[in-house]
Amino acid sequence: MNKRRRKKSLNRPHVSAYAASHPGRRERNEDQWLILDLTTGARGLVQEALEHDVGPHGTLLAVADGLGGAPAGEFASALAVESLFRDLRGRVTAHTALHLYYQAIKRANRWIWEVAQTDDMLHGMGATLTTALIYHNWAYIAQIGDSRAYLVREGTCHQITEDQSLLHSMVTMGELTPQEARFAPGRHVVLQALGTQPDVQIAITEIELQNDDVLVLCTDGLFHQVPADEIGQVVMTCQTPEAACRELIRRALDRGGHDNITVVMARLTGIIHRIPTFESPTTLRRLTVFDPGEIFQRNPELRRVVLAQARARLRRIYLIGALAVLLTLLLTVLAML
């Protein structure tokens, strides 16, 4: 971190946090989460973790989602959060924060990969991971996969992460239109996850925090059911992070709850430095980004199959729509005779 940033980060925010998780309609809950005071080691739902000032080693939030259909997904997500706890507790400083953070996620990936090679029952296991390292008035959001991080600021919910999913990547690369993506196969396919390969790309976003900001980390069981603007409304209307977490899970369950649902939330107060708008260039900065092109180069058939099936399905929908219009016109003419 440079001198300009250290001068802006003299105060230590207060964290009010909570987390909740539900298996939804699934038999097992493969999600894991973490609230961790990196200075004291307090973690989970103990009061010392839920309410604390950000100490000299920072605070860590995380959600991990075991890959559906892969063996031991719940084991992979548990390894992910335990690896971060082991590598980061008591070690983060102003001069080492980003390097340690980046390397800790790399080691978590490698650990899961190596464990998976020891047993055929574990081969192929993996987990998404989205984390927030809070250090003074800065948050560093890291992502692998499609679990999301949001920032709720002054009543507006901003999605910070970009889904590293097959369809989202094809849309952003211009290979699928948003309309084609609606009918494409592979809606739940992620392009990378912790532990499925010996190396992984880590997308990291830096946020300069404002007083009363709320960070929300969640798995896809929540955001597929509850859109961002509604998440923001819940955060603003509930008096505590606990109440907001419970309300968000209730809404996701009421709308089907087809997948595991996990949400971690933290409100940051006591921040002295303030910046005027979310759009300020010092507010959010992409430090590293995910490049789906590398993955598509290794798997060229992936794009071809998705494109062919998406366009075939769209043509069928257009044909059915045209036939429905013609049938309506025919019936109207017959009724007039």
N, C-alpha and C positions, 0 to 999 in steps of 0.2 A: 504494500500500500504506500502511496507516495505522500510527501509532506503535506500537500494541500488537503488530502483526505484525512490525515491524522489530526490536523488542526480543526477540522469540522466535526470530529468525532470524540470530543472530550467527555461528554456526558454519557451515562449508562442508563438506557431505558429500563422501564419496569415492564415485565411480561406477565400478562394474565392469560393463562392458556387452559385448554381442555381438549380432550380427544374422545371419540366414541366410534364403535365399530359394531357391525351387525352382519351375520352371514347371509341375510336376505333369504331367497328361496333355495340357496345352495345347502348341501349337507354339511360342508366344511367351510370355515372361514380361513381363506388363504392370505388375507391381508394382515399386515403388521404396521404398527405406528410407533413413534418415539417422540417424547418430550423430554429434553435432557438439559439440565444446567451443567455446562461443561466445566464450570469452576468447582462446584461442590459435589458433582456426581449424582445429585437428586434427579430421579427419572420417574416417568409414568404419572399416575394420578395422585401421588403423594403431594401434600400441600406445599412442600418446599420446592417442588418442580412447577406446580401450577401457578404459584405467585412468587416471583423472585425478580430482583434487579439483575440485569445482564452483567455478569462478573467479568474479570479480566481475561477469561478464556472463552467468553461468549455463551450462546445458547443454540441448541440444535433441535429442529423439528424435522420429522420424516414420515412418509408413508411409503409402503412397499406392497405390491400386489403380485402374489404368486401367479404364474402363468396358468390360465385355465387349460385343462387338457394335458398339461405336462406333468410328469410324475413329481411328487414331493414339492409342489408349488409353495405350500405353507412352510416347508423347511427352508427353501431358498429365500423367502421373504424374511424369515426369522434370522438366518445367517447374515442378511444384508444389514439389518439394524444392529445386530450384535457386533458386527465388524466395525461399524461406524463408532459405536460406543467405546470399543476397545482402542481404536486408533486415535480418536479425537479428544477424549476426556482429559482435561488438564494440560493440553499441549498447544492449543491455539494461542498465538500472540499476534500483535500488529504486523510484525515482519514476516510471519510464517503462515498466516491464516489461509490465503488462497492456495498456496502450495500444498499444505497439509490436507486441506479439504479435498482438493483434486486427487491427490495421491491416495487418500483414504477410500474414496469411491473406486478408484482403480483397483486397490487391494481387495475391496469387497467383491468386485467382479471376479478377480482372479481366484479368490478363496472359494466362491461358489462353483466356479468352473472346475477347479481341482478336486473338490469334494465330489462333484458329479461324475468325475472319471473313475472314482474308486468303487462304484457299485452300479450295476446295470439297472437297478430299480430307480436310481437317481439320475441316470443319464438323460440330458435334455431339460433338466429343471432350470427354472429362471424366475426372475421377478422384475417388475418395473420398480423404479425408485425416483421419488421426488423429495428433495430436502431443502431446508432453509437454514443457513448458518447466520445467526444474528450476532453482529459484532459492533458494539457502540451503536451509532445510528445508521448502520448499513445492514442490509440483508443480501445474502448471496444464495440465489435459487439455482439448484442443480437438478437436472432431469435426465433420466434414461427411461424410455418407454412412453406411456401415455397417461400416467397419473398426473394430475394438474396442480398448479399453484395459482392462486388468485390474490390480488391485493384489493381490499375494500378501503377506499379513501373518499372521505366527504360524501358518502352515500352512493358512490359508484363502484361497481365491481369490475376490475380489470383482470383479464386473463394474462398471466405473465408467461407461462410456458406455452410451447407449441407442440401439439401431439405428434409423437414420432411414430405415427401409424401409416399403414400402407396407403389408404385412400387420401388422407390429409396431405401426405407427401406428394402424391401424384397430382393433386389439385394445385398445390403451391408450385410445382414444377411445370404446370401448364399442360400436363399430359391427359388430364381428365377435367371436364367442366364440372362445376358443382352439381349440375343437373345429372350428369352421367354418374357421378359418385353416389348419388342417392340410390341408384339401382345396381351398383357394382357389388360383386362378391368381396369377401375379405374385410367386412366392416370392422371386425374386432382384431385384425392382424396387426401386431406391432412389428416394426422393422428391427428393433434391438431391445434387449433386456439384459439385466445383470445375470451373468453366469452361463448364458447360452453360447458365448464365444470367448476365447481367451483374452480378447481386448474389446473395448467399447468406447464410443464417442460420448463425451460428457458436455451437455449444453449448460452453460452457467450465465446467469443474468444478475447484474448488480443493481440494487435498488437503494436509493437514499431515502430513508424513512422519514415520515412526518409524524408529529404527535397525533395519537389516536388512530393510526393505521391499524388495519387488521389483516393478518396473513391467514389464508385458508389453503390447506393442502388436502387433497381428496383423491380417492380412487374412482374408476369409471362407473362404479355402481352408484355413485352420487350424481356426477355431472351428466350422465345419460338420462337421468330422470328430472333433475332440477337445474334449470338454466342459470347462467351467470347473473342476470339481473335479479332473479328471485333469490339467489344466494346473498346478494347484496342487501336486499330488502330484509331478509331474515336476520342478518348480522346487525343491521341498524335498528330493528324493532325489538330484538331480544336484549335483555339487560346484562346477560353474562355470556361468555363463551360456552359454558356448559349448556345453558338454555338454547343457544343457537345451534350447537352440535346436535342436540337431541331433536330439535325441531326439523333440521335438515334431514336427518335419518328417518324421522317419521314420515316426511313428505315423500322421500324416495320409496319407502315401503308401501305407502298408500297408492303409489303409481306402478306397482308391480314388484319392485324389489327383486329383480331377476338375478342380480349379481351381489357379491359381497359389497358392503357399503362402509367406507371408513372416511372420517374427516378429522383433521387436526386444525385447531384454530388458536391464534394468539393475538391479543390486542397489545399494542405498544404505546405506553404513555411515558411522560416525563422527558420527552425529547425537546431540547431547547432549540436547536437549529430548525428552521422552517423554510421550505422552498415554495414558491407561489402556486405552481400548477403541476399536475401530473405530467403534462407534456414537456416540461422543462428537460433539456438534454442531459442535465446532471441527475435527473431522477431515476432513469432506467437506462442501463447500458448492457448490450450483449457482449460478454467477454469471450465466450466460445459458443459455437453454434453446431447443430447437428446437420451433417451433409448426407441426405439420403442417396445422392448419386453414387457414392461408393458402394452402398449395399445393392443398388439396382445393377451396377456393373457386374457384380459377382453373381447376380441372379436375374439375367435378362428375361428369362421365361416368365418371371413373376408379373412384369408389366404387360407382356403380350397377352397372357391369359385374362388378366383383369380387364384390359381394354376391350378385348373381343367379347367377353361375356357382358360387360356393362353396355356396350353399344348394341349387342343383340337384344338384351332385355329392353333397352330404350326403344328400339325399333318395334318390338312386339307391343309395347305400351302405346306407341303412336298408331300402330295398325289397329289395335283394339279400339282406341279412341275414334279413329276415322270410321270404322265400321259402326260404332255406336251412333255417330252423327248421321251416317247414311240411313241406318235403321230408323232413327227418329224422324228423318225427313220422309222416308217411305211411309211410315205409319201416319204421318200428318197428311200426306197426299191421299192415302187410301181413305182416311176419315172424311176428307173433303169430297170424295166421289159419291 
